Amino acid sequence: MPDISGTVNANSITTDQISIAGNLITTTESNADLELRANGTGRIYVANNDVIIDQGLTVGGTSNLNAVTINGNVTQTGNWTSTGDLDVTGTVTANSLDVDSIQFDNISINGNSLQTT
């Protein structure tokens, strides 16, 4: 195959499986997933901090998130490990809570000991 280099200017590009037009990348196959995949140990970076997801988001594996704001409901299945402070405004409902110790404004629960602070 010949080496083709240079610049291509086009309003849109369509292949058997994807279409690129303006700022949209879409699949051309009905109900097909669109995957962004880096090669080897490469990563996919989103350069801006203003990503908006209008529909459901499923995150698999371990994810490191920084300064996340969630408006609405969160359903979490499985174990949750948190290091550092957790600030919650509103009501937290738990069917079961297993902690070694917990500190409220003026009350401390440590093991089987309940005391004012």
C-alpha positions in Angstrom: 0.0 0.0 0.0 1.4 3.4 -0.9 2.4 5.8 1.9 -0.2 8.6 1.9 0.6 11.6 4.1 -0.7 15.1 4.3 -4.0 16.8 5.1 -7.5 15.8 4.2 -10.2 18.5 4.3 -13.8 17.1 4.3 -17.2 17.9 5.7 -17.7 14.3 6.7 -16.1 10.9 6.6 -18.1 7.6 6.5 -16.8 4.1 6.7 -18.5 0.7 6.9 -18.9 1.1 10.7 -18.5 4.8 11.7 -19.4 8.3 10.5 -17.7 11.5 11.4 -19.5 14.7 10.6 -19.0 18.1 12.3 -18.4 17.3 16.0 -20.3 14.0 16.0 -18.8 10.4 15.7 -21.6 7.8 15.3 -21.8 4.2 14.5 -23.5 3.3 11.2 -24.6 -0.1 12.4 -28.0 -0.2 14.2 -27.6 -0.5 18.0 -23.8 -0.9 17.8 -21.6 0.3 20.6 -19.0 3.1 20.0 -15.7 2.3 21.7 -12.8 4.6 22.3 -9.8 2.4 22.9 -6.1 3.2 23.4 -3.4 0.9 22.2 -1.1 -1.0 24.7 -0.7 1.0 27.9 -2.0 4.2 26.3 -4.9 6.0 27.9 -7.9 8.0 26.6 -7.8 11.5 28.0 -10.6 14.0 28.1 -8.8 17.3 28.2 -11.6 19.4 29.7 -13.2 19.3 33.1 -16.7 19.8 31.9 -17.8 16.4 30.7 -21.6 15.9 30.9 -23.2 12.5 30.8 -26.9 12.8 30.1 -27.7 9.1 30.4 -26.5 6.1 32.6 -22.8 5.6 33.3 -21.4 2.3 34.3 -17.8 2.3 35.5 -16.0 -1.0 35.7 -12.8 -1.7 37.6 -11.0 0.7 39.8 -11.5 4.4 39.1 -9.9 7.5 40.7 -12.3 10.4 40.7 -11.4 13.9 41.8 -14.0 16.6 42.7 -17.1 14.8 41.5 -20.5 16.4 41.9 -23.5 14.1 41.6 -27.0 15.6 41.4 -29.6 12.9 41.8 -29.5 9.3 43.0 -26.5 7.0 43.3 -26.9 3.3 43.4 -23.8 1.5 44.6 -23.5 -2.3 44.6 -20.6 -4.1 46.3 -18.0 -2.8 48.7 -17.2 0.8 49.0 -13.9 2.1 50.5 -13.5 5.7 51.3 -10.3 7.4 52.6 -10.6 10.9 54.0 -13.6 13.0 54.8 -17.1 12.4 53.4 -19.5 15.3 53.5 -23.2 14.5 53.0 -26.0 17.0 52.9 -29.3 15.4 53.3 -30.3 11.9 54.5 -28.2 8.7 54.4 -30.2 5.5 54.6 -28.4 2.3 55.3 -29.8 -1.2 55.8 -26.7 -2.3 57.6 -23.6 -0.3 58.7 -20.4 -2.0 59.9 -17.7 0.4 61.3 -15.0 0.2 63.8 -15.6 3.7 65.2 -17.7 6.8 64.3 -17.7 10.4 65.5 -20.7 12.6 65.4 -20.8 16.2 66.6 -20.7 15.4 70.4 -21.0 11.6 70.4 -18.3 9.0 69.8 -19.0 5.3 69.1 -15.9 3.2 69.4 -16.3 -0.6 69.4 -19.0 -1.2 72.1 -18.4 2.2 73.8 -20.8 5.1 73.4 -19.6 8.4 74.9 -20.0 12.2 74.7 -17.0 14.2 73.5 
